[in-house]
Amino acid sequence: MTLADVALLACPACRGALAWEGRAREGRLEEGGLRCGGCRASWPVVEGLPRLFREREVRGKDRLMRVIYDGLPSLHDPLTALLTPVLQGLSEAELRERYVSRLELGALSPRPGGAPPRILEVGIGAGANLPLLARELPPGLEVEVWGVDLSEGMLGCCRERLSREGHRGVRLLMGDAHALPFPDQSFDRVFEIGGINGYREPGRALAEMARVARPGTPLVVVDEQLDPRARTLGERLVFRLLTFYTREAHSPRALLPPEAVDITEEQLSRFYFCLSFRMPPVSAAR
């Protein structure tokens, strides 16, 4: 993350502007902290990775899921690729293509003044969606991809991917989906894959994603939901094992902000839903 990127962040406690206090090299943050000009809260930056969350707020399912992801981060993506065809009846690539299409990436264009559009992935994990984003973007379009996650282990794997595959314009930080560290209407696309059912307050997380999205932009959320057509005991047992962390694994459509429009809910596969929506301009929402 660069010194210029700091101006695009906001204090997760009060949404005030942040200022850098620490060591930087060639314009990149190294060690130090981000100080809020409003509430004066300080947020550490360790090895270039901002930690914009409070540990005391990580509790319940959030803490359980972080322990799991931090435990074996390097195995997550290989296991996903191996098990998806067996459990879902389609390949991992096919599953990802189904929800990435909902982001309408081909319609992105530079912002007024020529600034690159910004994409936010909440729960970026090891960055498995980055190659699909790059493939679906208009040729030659420069974008900023911001990735937020609570798992330091998964973000470490994502950093390795960036180094290995050479993805450009990606900013990573540790943050809580319930208090995203960005100003209102900061992003041109917002999505979250495979995490909403594990959040302690999914409605609050959805409200945060809606807050940081520009009006009219697609917001896409994907996670586990048993296909109502699933009949066999085996299917139901496998689903129960996959969603051991909750008894409420289903689309959170009822928790969307009341102003949400263009709501589309679909069953992507045997065990996954896709929920997409948009937020209207403030004047239209009133």
Secondary structure by P-SEA (a helix, b strand, c coil): ccccccccccccccccbbbbccccccccccbbbbbbcccbbbbbbccccccccccccccaaaaaaaaaaaacccaaaaaaaacccccccccaaaaaaaaaaaaccccccccccccbbbbbbcccccccaaaaaaaaccccbbbbbbbbbccaaaaaaaaaaaaaacccbbbbbbbbcccccccccccccccccccccccccaaaaaaaaaaaccccbbbbbbbbbcccccccaaaaaaaaaaaccccccccccccccccccbbbbbbccccbbbbbbccccccccc
